Amino acid sequence: MASDRIVYRSQLAIDDLEELVSYYLKEAQHTVALRLIDNTERAFDQILAMPKIGALLGLDELPYEDIRRWHIQGFKHLVIFYREVADGIEIIRVLHSARDIPALLKASVT
């Protein structure tokens, strides 16, 4: 049951979200930053309810083969990278798709 499961957020994922919210507060309207927070939490709930919803990332150079990706609704270039763990999901990073994803993830999980 999803209510017994937990969303674990890595410190890097927390930092990513804080950076993104700060960016939207400066560069867009306050409501856009709030929408990012709301939509991200909804995405986390979706992933928690259906952990296999995201596509496998498939980067051979990472130590985990089970890292998946899922987009945040309304923010098509922001991607949640996560993996299923025994009692929930682990949010590894939340990154803009234009960034060097393989390098950032490799540094995150090694």
Phi and psi restraints in degrees (range 20) as a CNS / XPLOR table:
assign (resid 1 and name C) (resid 2 and name N)
       (resid 2 and name CA) (resid 2 and name C) 1.0 -61.3 20.0 2
assign (resid 2 and name N) (resid 2 and name CA)
       (resid 2 and name C) (resid 3 and name N) 1.0 -31.5 20.0 2
assign (resid 2 and name C) (resid 3 and name N)
       (resid 3 and name CA) (resid 3 and name C) 1.0 -67.0 20.0 2
assign (resid 3 and name N) (resid 3 and name CA)
       (resid 3 and name C) (resid 4 and name N) 1.0 -21.2 20.0 2
assign (resid 3 and name C) (resid 4 and name N)
       (resid 4 and name CA) (resid 4 and name C) 1.0 -87.8 20.0 2
assign (resid 4 and name N) (resid 4 and name CA)
       (resid 4 and name C) (resid 5 and name N) 1.0 -5.8 20.0 2
assign (resid 4 and name C) (resid 5 and name N)
       (resid 5 and name CA) (resid 5 and name C) 1.0 -96.8 20.0 2
assign (resid 5 and name N) (resid 5 and name CA)
       (resid 5 and name C) (resid 6 and name N) 1.0 159.2 20.0 2
assign (resid 5 and name C) (resid 6 and name N)
       (resid 6 and name CA) (resid 6 and name C) 1.0 -122.7 20.0 2
assign (resid 6 and name N) (resid 6 and name CA)
       (resid 6 and name C) (resid 7 and name N) 1.0 143.6 20.0 2
assign (resid 6 and name C) (resid 7 and name N)
       (resid 7 and name CA) (resid 7 and name C) 1.0 -97.5 20.0 2
assign (resid 7 and name N) (resid 7 and name CA)
       (resid 7 and name C) (resid 8 and name N) 1.0 112.2 20.0 2
assign (resid 7 and name C) (resid 8 and name N)
       (resid 8 and name CA) (resid 8 and name C) 1.0 -93.4 20.0 2
assign (resid 8 and name N) (resid 8 and name CA)
       (resid 8 and name C) (resid 9 and name N) 1.0 130.9 20.0 2
assign (resid 8 and name C) (resid 9 and name N)
       (resid 9 and name CA) (resid 9 and name C) 1.0 -112.3 20.0 2
assign (resid 9 and name N) (resid 9 and name CA)
       (resid 9 and name C) (resid 10 and name N) 1.0 121.2 20.0 2
assign (resid 9 and name C) (resid 10 and name N)
       (resid 10 and name CA) (resid 10 and name C) 1.0 -66.6 20.0 2
assign (resid 10 and name N) (resid 10 and name CA)
       (resid 10 and name C) (resid 11 and name N) 1.0 159.3 20.0 2
assign (resid 10 and name C) (resid 11 and name N)
       (resid 11 and name CA) (resid 11 and name C) 1.0 -61.7 20.0 2
assign (resid 11 and name N) (resid 11 and name CA)
       (resid 11 and name C) (resid 12 and name N) 1.0 -35.8 20.0 2
assign (resid 11 and name C) (resid 12 and name N)
       (resid 12 and name CA) (resid 12 and name C) 1.0 -64.0 20.0 2
assign (resid 12 and name N) (resid 12 and name CA)
       (resid 12 and name C) (resid 13 and name N) 1.0 -39.6 20.0 2
assign (resid 12 and name C) (resid 13 and name N)
       (resid 13 and name CA) (resid 13 and name C) 1.0 -65.4 20.0 2
assign (resid 13 and name N) (resid 13 and name CA)
       (resid 13 and name C) (resid 14 and name N) 1.0 -40.5 20.0 2
assign (resid 13 and name C) (resid 14 and name N)
       (resid 14 and name CA) (resid 14 and name C) 1.0 -62.2 20.0 2
assign (resid 14 and name N) (resid 14 and name CA)
       (resid 14 and name C) (resid 15 and name N) 1.0 -45.9 20.0 2
assign (resid 14 and name C) (resid 15 and name N)
       (resid 15 and name CA) (resid 15 and name C) 1.0 -61.0 20.0 2
assign (resid 15 and name N) (resid 15 and name CA)
       (resid 15 and name C) (resid 16 and name N) 1.0 -42.3 20.0 2
assign (resid 15 and name C) (resid 16 and name N)
       (resid 16 and name CA) (resid 16 and name C) 1.0 -57.4 20.0 2
assign (resid 16 and name N) (resid 16 and name CA)
       (resid 16 and name C) (resid 17 and name N) 1.0 -48.0 20.0 2
assign (resid 16 and name C) (resid 17 and name N)
       (resid 17 and name CA) (resid 17 and name C) 1.0 -65.6 20.0 2
assign (resid 17 and name N) (resid 17 and name CA)
       (resid 17 and name C) (resid 18 and name N) 1.0 -40.7 20.0 2
assign (resid 17 and name C) (resid 18 and name N)
       (resid 18 and name CA) (resid 18 and name C) 1.0 -61.8 20.0 2
assign (resid 18 and name N) (resid 18 and name CA)
       (resid 18 and name C) (resid 19 and name N) 1.0 -41.0 20.0 2
assign (resid 18 and name C) (resid 19 and name N)
       (resid 19 and name CA) (resid 19 and name C) 1.0 -64.5 20.0 2
assign (resid 19 and name N) (resid 19 and name CA)
       (resid 19 and name C) (resid 20 and name N) 1.0 -42.2 20.0 2
assign (resid 19 and name C) (resid 20 and name N)
       (resid 20 and name CA) (resid 20 and name C) 1.0 -66.4 20.0 2
assign (resid 20 and name N) (resid 20 and name CA)
       (resid 20 and name C) (resid 21 and name N) 1.0 -44.1 20.0 2
assign (resid 20 and name C) (resid 21 and name N)
       (resid 21 and name CA) (resid 21 and name C) 1.0 -62.1 20.0 2
assign (resid 21 and name N) (resid 21 and name CA)
       (resid 21 and name C) (resid 22 and name N) 1.0 -44.3 20.0 2
assign (resid 21 and name C) (resid 22 and name N)
       (resid 22 and name CA) (resid 22 and name C) 1.0 -58.8 20.0 2
assign (resid 22 and name N) (resid 22 and name CA)
       (resid 22 and name C) (resid 23 and name N) 1.0 -43.5 20.0 2
assign (resid 22 and name C) (resid 23 and name N)
       (resid 23 and name CA) (resid 23 and name C) 1.0 -59.1 20.0 2
assign (resid 23 and name N) (resid 23 and name CA)
       (resid 23 and name C) (resid 24 and name N) 1.0 -49.2 20.0 2
assign (resid 23 and name C) (resid 24 and name N)
       (resid 24 and name CA) (resid 24 and name C) 1.0 -68.4 20.0 2
assign (resid 24 and name N) (resid 24 and name CA)
       (resid 24 and name C) (resid 25 and name N) 1.0 -30.1 20.0 2
assign (resid 24 and name C) (resid 25 and name N)
       (resid 25 and name CA) (resid 25 and name C) 1.0 -65.3 20.0 2
assign (resid 25 and name N) (resid 25 and name CA)
       (resid 25 and name C) (resid 26 and name N) 1.0 -36.7 20.0 2
assign (resid 25 and name C) (resid 26 and name N)
       (resid 26 and name CA) (resid 26 and name C) 1.0 -80.9 20.0 2
assign (resid 26 and name N) (resid 26 and name CA)
       (resid 26 and name C) (resid 27 and name N) 1.0 -41.5 20.0 2
assign (resid 26 and name C) (resid 27 and name N)
       (resid 27 and name CA) (resid 27 and name C) 1.0 -99.1 20.0 2
assign (resid 27 and name N) (resid 27 and name CA)
       (resid 27 and name C) (resid 28 and name N) 1.0 -13.1 20.0 2
assign (resid 27 and name C) (resid 28 and name N)
       (resid 28 and name CA) (resid 28 and name C) 1.0 -136.0 20.0 2
assign (resid 28 and name N) (resid 28 and name CA)
       (resid 28 and name C) (resid 29 and name N) 1.0 -166.0 20.0 2
assign (resid 28 and name C) (resid 29 and name N)
       (resid 29 and name CA) (resid 29 and name C) 1.0 -82.5 20.0 2
assign (resid 29 and name N) (resid 29 and name CA)
       (resid 29 and name C) (resid 30 and name N) 1.0 156.6 20.0 2
assign (resid 29 and name C) (resid 30 and name N)
       (resid 30 and name CA) (resid 30 and name C) 1.0 -54.8 20.0 2
assign (resid 30 and name N) (resid 30 and name CA)
       (resid 30 and name C) (resid 31 and name N) 1.0 -37.5 20.0 2
assign (resid 30 and name C) (resid 31 and name N)
       (resid 31 and name CA) (resid 31 and name C) 1.0 -65.3 20.0 2
assign (resid 31 and name N) (resid 31 and name CA)
       (resid 31 and name C) (resid 32 and name N) 1.0 -30.0 20.0 2
assign (resid 31 and name C) (resid 32 and name N)
       (resid 32 and name CA) (resid 32 and name C) 1.0 -68.3 20.0 2
assign (resid 32 and name N) (resid 32 and name CA)
       (resid 32 and name C) (resid 33 and name N) 1.0 -41.8 20.0 2
assign (resid 32 and name C) (resid 33 and name N)
       (resid 33 and name CA) (resid 33 and name C) 1.0 -63.0 20.0 2
assign (resid 33 and name N) (resid 33 and name CA)
       (resid 33 and name C) (resid 34 and name N) 1.0 -41.5 20.0 2
assign (resid 33 and name C) (resid 34 and name N)
       (resid 34 and name CA) (resid 34 and name C) 1.0 -65.4 20.0 2
assign (resid 34 and name N) (resid 34 and name CA)
       (resid 34 and name C) (resid 35 and name N) 1.0 -39.1 20.0 2
assign (resid 34 and name C) (resid 35 and name N)
       (resid 35 and name CA) (resid 35 and name C) 1.0 -64.3 20.0 2
assign (resid 35 and name N) (resid 35 and name CA)
       (resid 35 and name C) (resid 36 and name N) 1.0 -37.7 20.0 2
assign (resid 35 and name C) (resid 36 and name N)
       (resid 36 and name CA) (resid 36 and name C) 1.0 -60.3 20.0 2
assign (resid 36 and name N) (resid 36 and name CA)
       (resid 36 and name C) (resid 37 and name N) 1.0 -46.3 20.0 2
assign (resid 36 and name C) (resid 37 and name N)
       (resid 37 and name CA) (resid 37 and name C) 1.0 -60.5 20.0 2
assign (resid 37 and name N) (resid 37 and name CA)
       (resid 37 and name C) (resid 38 and name N) 1.0 -49.4 20.0 2
assign (resid 37 and name C) (resid 38 and name N)
       (resid 38 and name CA) (resid 38 and name C) 1.0 -61.3 20.0 2
assign (resid 38 and name N) (resid 38 and name CA)
       (resid 38 and name C) (resid 39 and name N) 1.0 -47.2 20.0 2
assign (resid 38 and name C) (resid 39 and name N)
       (resid 39 and name CA) (resid 39 and name C) 1.0 -67.7 20.0 2
assign (resid 39 and name N) (resid 39 and name CA)
       (resid 39 and name C) (resid 40 and name N) 1.0 -33.3 20.0 2
assign (resid 39 and name C) (resid 40 and name N)
       (resid 40 and name CA) (resid 40 and name C) 1.0 -66.7 20.0 2
assign (resid 40 and name N) (resid 40 and name CA)
       (resid 40 and name C) (resid 41 and name N) 1.0 -45.0 20.0 2
assign (resid 40 and name C) (resid 41 and name N)
       (resid 41 and name CA) (resid 41 and name C) 1.0 -62.9 20.0 2
assign (resid 41 and name N) (resid 41 and name CA)
       (resid 41 and name C) (resid 42 and name N) 1.0 -38.9 20.0 2
assign (resid 41 and name C) (resid 42 and name N)
       (resid 42 and name CA) (resid 42 and name C) 1.0 -63.6 20.0 2
assign (resid 42 and name N) (resid 42 and name CA)
       (resid 42 and name C) (resid 43 and name N) 1.0 -40.3 20.0 2
assign (resid 42 and name C) (resid 43 and name N)
       (resid 43 and name CA) (resid 43 and name C) 1.0 -63.7 20.0 2
assign (resid 43 and name N) (resid 43 and name CA)
       (resid 43 and name C) (resid 44 and name N) 1.0 -41.7 20.0 2
assign (resid 43 and name C) (resid 44 and name N)
       (resid 44 and name CA) (resid 44 and name C) 1.0 -59.7 20.0 2
assign (resid 44 and name N) (resid 44 and name CA)
       (resid 44 and name C) (resid 45 and name N) 1.0 -43.1 20.0 2
assign (resid 44 and name C) (resid 45 and name N)
       (resid 45 and name CA) (resid 45 and name C) 1.0 -62.6 20.0 2
assign (resid 45 and name N) (resid 45 and name CA)
       (resid 45 and name C) (resid 46 and name N) 1.0 -41.9 20.0 2
assign (resid 45 and name C) (resid 46 and name N)
       (resid 46 and name CA) (resid 46 and name C) 1.0 -60.2 20.0 2
assign (resid 46 and name N) (resid 46 and name CA)
       (resid 46 and name C) (resid 47 and name N) 1.0 -47.8 20.0 2
assign (resid 46 and name C) (resid 47 and name N)
       (resid 47 and name CA) (resid 47 and name C) 1.0 -62.8 20.0 2
assign (resid 47 and name N) (resid 47 and name CA)
       (resid 47 and name C) (resid 48 and name N) 1.0 -42.4 20.0 2
assign (resid 47 and name C) (resid 48 and name N)
       (resid 48 and name CA) (resid 48 and name C) 1.0 -61.3 20.0 2
assign (resid 48 and name N) (resid 48 and name CA)
       (resid 48 and name C) (resid 49 and name N) 1.0 -40.5 20.0 2
assign (resid 48 and name C) (resid 49 and name N)
       (resid 49 and name CA) (resid 49 and name C) 1.0 -70.9 20.0 2
assign (resid 49 and name N) (resid 49 and name CA)
       (resid 49 and name C) (resid 50 and name N) 1.0 -33.2 20.0 2
assign (resid 49 and name C) (resid 50 and name N)
       (resid 50 and name CA) (resid 50 and name C) 1.0 -138.4 20.0 2
assign (resid 50 and name N) (resid 50 and name CA)
       (resid 50 and name C) (resid 51 and name N) 1.0 78.0 20.0 2
assign (resid 50 and name C) (resid 51 and name N)
       (resid 51 and name CA) (resid 51 and name C) 1.0 -58.0 20.0 2
assign (resid 51 and name N) (resid 51 and name CA)
       (resid 51 and name C) (resid 52 and name N) 1.0 -23.9 20.0 2
assign (resid 51 and name C) (resid 52 and name N)
       (resid 52 and name CA) (resid 52 and name C) 1.0 -92.0 20.0 2
assign (resid 52 and name N) (resid 52 and name CA)
       (resid 52 and name C) (resid 53 and name N) 1.0 11.8 20.0 2
assign (resid 52 and name C) (resid 53 and name N)
       (resid 53 and name CA) (resid 53 and name C) 1.0 -64.7 20.0 2
assign (resid 53 and name N) (resid 53 and name CA)
       (resid 53 and name C) (resid 54 and name N) 1.0 -35.5 20.0 2
assign (resid 53 and name C) (resid 54 and name N)
       (resid 54 and name CA) (resid 54 and name C) 1.0 -82.1 20.0 2
assign (resid 54 and name N) (resid 54 and name CA)
       (resid 54 and name C) (resid 55 and name N) 1.0 153.6 20.0 2
assign (resid 54 and name C) (resid 55 and name N)
       (resid 55 and name CA) (resid 55 and name C) 1.0 -74.8 20.0 2
assign (resid 55 and name N) (resid 55 and name CA)
       (resid 55 and name C) (resid 56 and name N) 1.0 142.5 20.0 2
assign (resid 55 and name C) (resid 56 and name N)
       (resid 56 and name CA) (resid 56 and name C) 1.0 -62.7 20.0 2
assign (resid 56 and name N) (resid 56 and name CA)
       (resid 56 and name C) (resid 57 and name N) 1.0 139.9 20.0 2
assign (resid 56 and name C) (resid 57 and name N)
       (resid 57 and name CA) (resid 57 and name C) 1.0 -72.4 20.0 2
assign (resid 57 and name N) (resid 57 and name CA)
       (resid 57 and name C) (resid 58 and name N) 1.0 -43.5 20.0 2
assign (resid 57 and name C) (resid 58 and name N)
       (resid 58 and name CA) (resid 58 and name C) 1.0 71.5 20.0 2
assign (resid 58 and name N) (resid 58 and name CA)
       (resid 58 and name C) (resid 59 and name N) 1.0 37.2 20.0 2
assign (resid 58 and name C) (resid 59 and name N)
       (resid 59 and name CA) (resid 59 and name C) 1.0 -98.0 20.0 2
assign (resid 59 and name N) (resid 59 and name CA)
       (resid 59 and name C) (resid 60 and name N) 1.0 112.6 20.0 2
assign (resid 59 and name C) (resid 60 and name N)
       (resid 60 and name CA) (resid 60 and name C) 1.0 -63.6 20.0 2
assign (resid 60 and name N) (resid 60 and name CA)
       (resid 60 and name C) (resid 61 and name N) 1.0 -26.7 20.0 2
assign (resid 60 and name C) (resid 61 and name N)
       (resid 61 and name CA) (resid 61 and name C) 1.0 -78.6 20.0 2
assign (resid 61 and name N) (resid 61 and name CA)
       (resid 61 and name C) (resid 62 and name N) 1.0 -4.0 20.0 2
assign (resid 61 and name C) (resid 62 and name N)
       (resid 62 and name CA) (resid 62 and name C) 1.0 -89.9 20.0 2
assign (resid 62 and name N) (resid 62 and name CA)
       (resid 62 and name C) (resid 63 and name N) 1.0 148.2 20.0 2
assign (resid 62 and name C) (resid 63 and name N)
       (resid 63 and name CA) (resid 63 and name C) 1.0 -71.4 20.0 2
assign (resid 63 and name N) (resid 63 and name CA)
       (resid 63 and name C) (resid 64 and name N) 1.0 -18.1 20.0 2
assign (resid 63 and name C) (resid 64 and name N)
       (resid 64 and name CA) (resid 64 and name C) 1.0 -112.5 20.0 2
assign (resid 64 and name N) (resid 64 and name CA)
       (resid 64 and name C) (resid 65 and name N) 1.0 130.0 20.0 2
assign (resid 64 and name C) (resid 65 and name N)
       (resid 65 and name CA) (resid 65 and name C) 1.0 -87.1 20.0 2
assign (resid 65 and name N) (resid 65 and name CA)
       (resid 65 and name C) (resid 66 and name N) 1.0 -9.7 20.0 2
assign (resid 65 and name C) (resid 66 and name N)
       (resid 66 and name CA) (resid 66 and name C) 1.0 -99.8 20.0 2
assign (resid 66 and name N) (resid 66 and name CA)
       (resid 66 and name C) (resid 67 and name N) 1.0 16.2 20.0 2
assign (resid 66 and name C) (resid 67 and name N)
       (resid 67 and name CA) (resid 67 and name C) 1.0 -74.0 20.0 2
assign (resid 67 and name N) (resid 67 and name CA)
       (resid 67 and name C) (resid 68 and name N) 1.0 131.8 20.0 2
assign (resid 67 and name C) (resid 68 and name N)
       (resid 68 and name CA) (resid 68 and name C) 1.0 -119.0 20.0 2
assign (resid 68 and name N) (resid 68 and name CA)
       (resid 68 and name C) (resid 69 and name N) 1.0 166.1 20.0 2
assign (resid 68 and name C) (resid 69 and name N)
       (resid 69 and name CA) (resid 69 and name C) 1.0 -128.6 20.0 2
assign (resid 69 and name N) (resid 69 and name CA)
       (resid 69 and name C) (resid 70 and name N) 1.0 148.4 20.0 2
assign (resid 69 and name C) (resid 70 and name N)
       (resid 70 and name CA) (resid 70 and name C) 1.0 -151.1 20.0 2
assign (resid 70 and name N) (resid 70 and name CA)
       (resid 70 and name C) (resid 71 and name N) 1.0 133.7 20.0 2
assign (resid 70 and name C) (resid 71 and name N)
       (resid 71 and name CA) (resid 71 and name C) 1.0 -84.1 20.0 2
assign (resid 71 and name N) (resid 71 and name CA)
       (resid 71 and name C) (resid 72 and name N) 1.0 154.3 20.0 2
assign (resid 71 and name C) (resid 72 and name N)
       (resid 72 and name CA) (resid 72 and name C) 1.0 -91.2 20.0 2
assign (resid 72 and name N) (resid 72 and name CA)
       (resid 72 and name C) (resid 73 and name N) 1.0 123.1 20.0 2
assign (resid 72 and name C) (resid 73 and name N)
       (resid 73 and name CA) (resid 73 and name C) 1.0 -56.5 20.0 2
assign (resid 73 and name N) (resid 73 and name CA)
       (resid 73 and name C) (resid 74 and name N) 1.0 132.6 20.0 2
assign (resid 73 and name C) (resid 74 and name N)
       (resid 74 and name CA) (resid 74 and name C) 1.0 86.2 20.0 2
assign (resid 74 and name N) (resid 74 and name CA)
       (resid 74 and name C) (resid 75 and name N) 1.0 -6.6 20.0 2
assign (resid 74 and name C) (resid 75 and name N)
       (resid 75 and name CA) (resid 75 and name C) 1.0 -134.8 20.0 2
assign (resid 75 and name N) (resid 75 and name CA)
       (resid 75 and name C) (resid 76 and name N) 1.0 73.3 20.0 2
assign (resid 75 and name C) (resid 76 and name N)
       (resid 76 and name CA) (resid 76 and name C) 1.0 -61.6 20.0 2
assign (resid 76 and name N) (resid 76 and name CA)
       (resid 76 and name C) (resid 77 and name N) 1.0 -18.6 20.0 2
assign (resid 76 and name C) (resid 77 and name N)
       (resid 77 and name CA) (resid 77 and name C) 1.0 -98.1 20.0 2
assign (resid 77 and name N) (resid 77 and name CA)
       (resid 77 and name C) (resid 78 and name N) 1.0 -0.3 20.0 2
assign (resid 77 and name C) (resid 78 and name N)
       (resid 78 and name CA) (resid 78 and name C) 1.0 -99.5 20.0 2
assign (resid 78 and name N) (resid 78 and name CA)
       (resid 78 and name C) (resid 79 and name N) 1.0 129.8 20.0 2
assign (resid 78 and name C) (resid 79 and name N)
       (resid 79 and name CA) (resid 79 and name C) 1.0 -125.2 20.0 2
assign (resid 79 and name N) (resid 79 and name CA)
       (resid 79 and name C) (resid 80 and name N) 1.0 132.9 20.0 2
assign (resid 79 and name C) (resid 80 and name N)
       (resid 80 and name CA) (resid 80 and name C) 1.0 -92.2 20.0 2
assign (resid 80 and name N) (resid 80 and name CA)
       (resid 80 and name C) (resid 81 and name N) 1.0 128.7 20.0 2
assign (resid 80 and name C) (resid 81 and name N)
       (resid 81 and name CA) (resid 81 and name C) 1.0 -109.8 20.0 2
assign (resid 81 and name N) (resid 81 and name CA)
       (resid 81 and name C) (resid 82 and name N) 1.0 125.9 20.0 2
assign (resid 81 and name C) (resid 82 and name N)
       (resid 82 and name CA) (resid 82 and name C) 1.0 -148.8 20.0 2
assign (resid 82 and name N) (resid 82 and name CA)
       (resid 82 and name C) (resid 83 and name N) 1.0 170.1 20.0 2
assign (resid 82 and name C) (resid 83 and name N)
       (resid 83 and name CA) (resid 83 and name C) 1.0 -146.8 20.0 2
assign (resid 83 and name N) (resid 83 and name CA)
       (resid 83 and name C) (resid 84 and name N) 1.0 153.6 20.0 2
assign (resid 83 and name C) (resid 84 and name N)
       (resid 84 and name CA) (resid 84 and name C) 1.0 -79.2 20.0 2
assign (resid 84 and name N) (resid 84 and name CA)
       (resid 84 and name C) (resid 85 and name N) 1.0 137.5 20.0 2
assign (resid 84 and name C) (resid 85 and name N)
       (resid 85 and name CA) (resid 85 and name C) 1.0 -122.0 20.0 2
assign (resid 85 and name N) (resid 85 and name CA)
       (resid 85 and name C) (resid 86 and name N) 1.0 172.5 20.0 2
assign (resid 85 and name C) (resid 86 and name N)
       (resid 86 and name CA) (resid 86 and name C) 1.0 -52.9 20.0 2
assign (resid 86 and name N) (resid 86 and name CA)
       (resid 86 and name C) (resid 87 and name N) 1.0 -40.7 20.0 2
assign (resid 86 and name C) (resid 87 and name N)
       (resid 87 and name CA) (resid 87 and name C) 1.0 -116.1 20.0 2
assign (resid 87 and name N) (resid 87 and name CA)
       (resid 87 and name C) (resid 88 and name N) 1.0 21.9 20.0 2
assign (resid 87 and name C) (resid 88 and name N)
       (resid 88 and name CA) (resid 88 and name C) 1.0 162.2 20.0 2
assign (resid 88 and name N) (resid 88 and name CA)
       (resid 88 and name C) (resid 89 and name N) 1.0 -138.4 20.0 2
assign (resid 88 and name C) (resid 89 and name N)
       (resid 89 and name CA) (resid 89 and name C) 1.0 -132.7 20.0 2
assign (resid 89 and name N) (resid 89 and name CA)
       (resid 89 and name C) (resid 90 and name N) 1.0 152.1 20.0 2
assign (resid 89 and name C) (resid 90 and name N)
       (resid 90 and name CA) (resid 90 and name C) 1.0 -113.3 20.0 2
assign (resid 90 and name N) (resid 90 and name CA)
       (resid 90 and name C) (resid 91 and name N) 1.0 119.0 20.0 2
assign (resid 90 and name C) (resid 91 and name N)
       (resid 91 and name CA) (resid 91 and name C) 1.0 -84.9 20.0 2
assign (resid 91 and name N) (resid 91 and name CA)
       (resid 91 and name C) (resid 92 and name N) 1.0 116.5 20.0 2
assign (resid 91 and name C) (resid 92 and name N)
       (resid 92 and name CA) (resid 92 and name C) 1.0 -88.0 20.0 2
assign (resid 92 and name N) (resid 92 and name CA)
       (resid 92 and name C) (resid 93 and name N) 1.0 -50.4 20.0 2
assign (resid 92 and name C) (resid 93 and name N)
       (resid 93 and name CA) (resid 93 and name C) 1.0 -150.8 20.0 2
assign (resid 93 and name N) (resid 93 and name CA)
       (resid 93 and name C) (resid 94 and name N) 1.0 159.8 20.0 2
assign (resid 93 and name C) (resid 94 and name N)
       (resid 94 and name CA) (resid 94 and name C) 1.0 -131.3 20.0 2
assign (resid 94 and name N) (resid 94 and name CA)
       (resid 94 and name C) (resid 95 and name N) 1.0 108.6 20.0 2
assign (resid 94 and name C) (resid 95 and name N)
       (resid 95 and name CA) (resid 95 and name C) 1.0 -131.9 20.0 2
assign (resid 95 and name N) (resid 95 and name CA)
       (resid 95 and name C) (resid 96 and name N) 1.0 154.8 20.0 2
assign (resid 95 and name C) (resid 96 and name N)
       (resid 96 and name CA) (resid 96 and name C) 1.0 -74.5 20.0 2
assign (resid 96 and name N) (resid 96 and name CA)
       (resid 96 and name C) (resid 97 and name N) 1.0 138.0 20.0 2
assign (resid 96 and name C) (resid 97 and name N)
       (resid 97 and name CA) (resid 97 and name C) 1.0 -65.3 20.0 2
assign (resid 97 and name N) (resid 97 and name CA)
       (resid 97 and name C) (resid 98 and name N) 1.0 -16.4 20.0 2
assign (resid 97 and name C) (resid 98 and name N)
       (resid 98 and name CA) (resid 98 and name C) 1.0 -81.1 20.0 2
assign (resid 98 and name N) (resid 98 and name CA)
       (resid 98 and name C) (resid 99 and name N) 1.0 -9.8 20.0 2
assign (resid 98 and name C) (resid 99 and name N)
       (resid 99 and name CA) (resid 99 and name C) 1.0 -77.2 20.0 2
assign (resid 99 and name N) (resid 99 and name CA)
       (resid 99 and name C) (resid 100 and name N) 1.0 168.4 20.0 2
assign (resid 99 and name C) (resid 100 and name N)
       (resid 100 and name CA) (resid 100 and name C) 1.0 -79.0 20.0 2
assign (resid 100 and name N) (resid 100 and name CA)
       (resid 100 and name C) (resid 101 and name N) 1.0 81.3 20.0 2
assign (resid 100 and name C) (resid 101 and name N)
       (resid 101 and name CA) (resid 101 and name C) 1.0 -57.0 20.0 2
assign (resid 101 and name N) (resid 101 and name CA)
       (resid 101 and name C) (resid 102 and name N) 1.0 -51.2 20.0 2
assign (resid 101 and name C) (resid 102 and name N)
       (resid 102 and name CA) (resid 102 and name C) 1.0 -56.0 20.0 2
assign (resid 102 and name N) (resid 102 and name CA)
       (resid 102 and name C) (resid 103 and name N) 1.0 -44.4 20.0 2
assign (resid 102 and name C) (resid 103 and name N)
       (resid 103 and name CA) (resid 103 and name C) 1.0 -67.0 20.0 2
assign (resid 103 and name N) (resid 103 and name CA)
       (resid 103 and name C) (resid 104 and name N) 1.0 -42.7 20.0 2
assign (resid 103 and name C) (resid 104 and name N)
       (resid 104 and name CA) (resid 104 and name C) 1.0 -66.8 20.0 2
assign (resid 104 and name N) (resid 104 and name CA)
       (resid 104 and name C) (resid 105 and name N) 1.0 -39.9 20.0 2
assign (resid 104 and name C) (resid 105 and name N)
       (resid 105 and name CA) (resid 105 and name C) 1.0 -71.0 20.0 2
assign (resid 105 and name N) (resid 105 and name CA)
       (resid 105 and name C) (resid 106 and name N) 1.0 -38.3 20.0 2
assign (resid 105 and name C) (resid 106 and name N)
       (resid 106 and name CA) (resid 106 and name C) 1.0 -60.6 20.0 2
assign (resid 106 and name N) (resid 106 and name CA)
       (resid 106 and name C) (resid 107 and name N) 1.0 -42.8 20.0 2
assign (resid 106 and name C) (resid 107 and name N)
       (resid 107 and name CA) (resid 107 and name C) 1.0 -67.2 20.0 2
assign (resid 107 and name N) (resid 107 and name CA)
       (resid 107 and name C) (resid 108 and name N) 1.0 -28.2 20.0 2
assign (resid 107 and name C) (resid 108 and name N)
       (resid 108 and name CA) (resid 108 and name C) 1.0 -76.7 20.0 2
assign (resid 108 and name N) (resid 108 and name CA)
       (resid 108 and name C) (resid 109 and name N) 1.0 -33.6 20.0 2
assign (resid 108 and name C) (resid 109 and name N)
       (resid 109 and name CA) (resid 109 and name C) 1.0 -112.3 20.0 2
assign (resid 109 and name N) (resid 109 and name CA)
       (resid 109 and name C) (resid 110 and name N) 1.0 3.5 20.0 2
